Amino acid sequence: MTDLIRATGLSRPTVSAAVSTLMADGWVEETEAPDPDLPRMGRPARVLRFRADARYVLGIDVGPHKIYCVVADLSGTVVSHARRDVDGPRTHAQLLEQVKATMRRALDAVPVPSSALAAVGIGTPGVVDDQRGAVVQAPSIPGWSSLELGGLFRRSVECSVRVENDVNLAVMAERWNGAGGAAENLILVQWGARVGAAVLVHGQLHRGAHGAAGELGFLELDEEPRGVQPDGLGPLESAAGTAWILRRAVSLGFDDGADAAAVLTAAADGEPRALQAVEEACAQLSRGLASFVSAIDPELVIIGGSIALAGDAVLASMRRHLGRRALVTPRLELSQLGDDAVALGAVRLALADAERRLLDVYAAPSSAEQV
């Protein structure tokens, strides 16, 4: 209690009343002193602890091929998760039901009732209006464009729902607890079948005027614009994504029964045909990424997505090609969070929202109080 009084500058009765309210509402509890065996003079101190398990947050990664839900307590510790593959065409309503079913599996594993959720964060591909919680454009998920995702999902939970672009959430997660570390200016490239990027400038996410900053996969590489392909891929994605890498490797004689993951893993092991396919894809992608690097001047570029299966092979190739195209070559690192990055970024988004709402509820007393 003494530490709280000193930190806040408030009077003992005010702090005591605030603590009593927080304890009654279940946010704070008394606990043992750090070392109860140490001798003490005077009355025992009240030792208080924030109850991280008083509420929970949910982070959701919704992609064209998978749904991944993560439940975390208010300290950010993951307590449960559930994953589901998504196959075949479906309506947005069908996909939303699959998301809700996966959410229930994750919550039931703890178990956590939906009433104990403080906030939900959802990551989705495409252009997102984060203020409305709406998906503006999402070429990779049929029926997902012009979708009020936050509003639709809010009907299933008793808390706030925040929606954000998936790659934006991935860069938030890497900065929070991954390869981003203390970097203030960085770019994350999420590179798989699709290609997207997220940008932090002075530690702040840069969304752009329409929420479309970072749509690297839709950059035109050729003099004659190619536009969005019938499969929803942008020009750069169709020329450097993992589907292209697989086709190129097979054309060079790689096993035609393999999938993209096998090619990338083989490249990491030094298989010549796989390495050549990855090398050519890096040459293509560096043409677009060099423009981002020149405009942003980041200290770090993080490479995430399934391309990371190629390991040091992709890093070495990208360093070479960026070095030829950019005035200053930033440090390049592989993602440390891998396939979990988007869901963990959604957890971080939900935690920030829950904290903001909690502080709004327990607003500080007037500064006019006489201490």
Secondary structure as GFF3:
##gff-version 3
##sequence-region A 1 371
A	DSSP	alpha_helix	2	8	.	.	.	ID=ss1
A	DSSP	alpha_helix	12	24	.	.	.	ID=ss2
A	DSSP	beta_strand	28	31	.	.	.	ID=ss3
A	DSSP	beta_strand	47	50	.	.	.	ID=ss4
A	DSSP	beta_strand	56	62	.	.	.	ID=ss5
A	DSSP	beta_strand	66	73	.	.	.	ID=ss6
A	DSSP	beta_strand	78	85	.	.	.	ID=ss7
A	DSSP	alpha_helix	92	108	.	.	.	ID=ss8
A	DSSP	three_ten_helix	114	116	.	.	.	ID=ss9
A	DSSP	beta_strand	117	124	.	.	.	ID=ss10
A	DSSP	beta_strand	127	129	.	.	.	ID=ss11
A	DSSP	beta_strand	134	137	.	.	.	ID=ss12
A	DSSP	alpha_helix	149	154	.	.	.	ID=ss13
A	DSSP	beta_strand	160	165	.	.	.	ID=ss14
A	DSSP	alpha_helix	166	177	.	.	.	ID=ss15
A	DSSP	beta_strand	186	191	.	.	.	ID=ss16
A	DSSP	beta_strand	195	201	.	.	.	ID=ss17
A	DSSP	beta_strand	204	205	.	.	.	ID=ss18
A	DSSP	three_ten_helix	216	218	.	.	.	ID=ss19
A	DSSP	alpha_helix	235	240	.	.	.	ID=ss20
A	DSSP	alpha_helix	242	251	.	.	.	ID=ss21
A	DSSP	alpha_helix	260	268	.	.	.	ID=ss22
A	DSSP	alpha_helix	272	296	.	.	.	ID=ss23
A	DSSP	beta_strand	300	304	.	.	.	ID=ss24
A	DSSP	three_ten_helix	306	310	.	.	.	ID=ss25
A	DSSP	alpha_helix	312	325	.	.	.	ID=ss26
A	DSSP	beta_strand	331	334	.	.	.	ID=ss27
A	DSSP	three_ten_helix	338	340	.	.	.	ID=ss28
A	DSSP	alpha_helix	341	361	.	.	.	ID=ss29
###
